[in-house]
């Protein structure tokens, strides 16, 4: 069975410093992996997806994630945080098209 | 692309009342999903449709919950005899019927049962 664990429920960074949001997954197959962002009272927006092509995936707003099969990880990074990045971030694993499992989320706070 | 639209945005109801939410997916998307999200948690799958056919329902979807997509376009989610535990954000998403096609979410309907 597939599952996803987001290792930090809350991450706080200063504006202009790097962001690292950690995600580990478990899957019996070669999964698809996604990161979504949710701003307050909004729906979820796709940041990026990994689908067994390049292991380093670039997304919107300067975010990227690296798929590491040996570590079963798919961590999300950004070189320099912006105030507008403050939101909830969800890692998602899917090993069949209609079974997408969401992590519990990581709340990112960006301090001025 | 007008995105996924959900109505209403907020609904406050008294325990025991019935409520119905509507979702209008992106027009060319034939797959439509309902999720429930409670505070501090990620979305939990409830059910999904391929066109008008409801193909899967989660065990979370008790018999008080029913979803329809009568013409393969918009969908409704009805909750009968609401309970306080039903208070949550109900999210709708749609996607193309294609491998690795991502979900596109609406802004959700926040239900509060008093």
Boltz contact constraints between the chains, C-beta under 6 A:
constraints:
  - contact:
      token1: [A, 32]
      token2: [B, 100]
      max_distance: 6.0
  - contact:
      token1: [A, 42]
      token2: [B, 107]
      max_distance: 6.0
  - contact:
      token1: [A, 43]
      token2: [B, 105]
      max_distance: 6.0
  - contact:
      token1: [A, 43]
      token2: [B, 106]
      max_distance: 6.0
  - contact:
      token1: [A, 43]
      token2: [B, 107]
      max_distance: 6.0
  - contact:
      token1: [A, 43]
      token2: [B, 108]
      max_distance: 6.0
  - contact:
      token1: [A, 44]
      token2: [B, 105]
      max_distance: 6.0
  - contact:
      token1: [A, 46]
      token2: [B, 102]
      max_distance: 6.0
  - contact:
      token1: [A, 49]
      token2: [B, 102]
      max_distance: 6.0
  - contact:
      token1: [A, 51]
      token2: [B, 100]
      max_distance: 6.0
  - contact:
      token1: [A, 90]
      token2: [B, 42]
      max_distance: 6.0
  - contact:
      token1: [A, 97]
      token2: [B, 99]
      max_distance: 6.0
  - contact:
      token1: [A, 98]
      token2: [B, 48]
      max_distance: 6.0
  - contact:
      token1: [A, 102]
      token2: [B, 42]
      max_distance: 6.0
  - contact:
      token1: [A, 102]
      token2: [B, 43]
      max_distance: 6.0
  - contact:
      token1: [A, 103]
      token2: [B, 42]
      max_distance: 6.0
  - contact:
      token1: [A, 104]
      token2: [B, 41]
      max_distance: 6.0
  - contact:
      token1: [A, 104]
      token2: [B, 42]
      max_distance: 6.0
  - contact:
      token1: [A, 105]
      token2: [B, 42]
      max_distance: 6.0
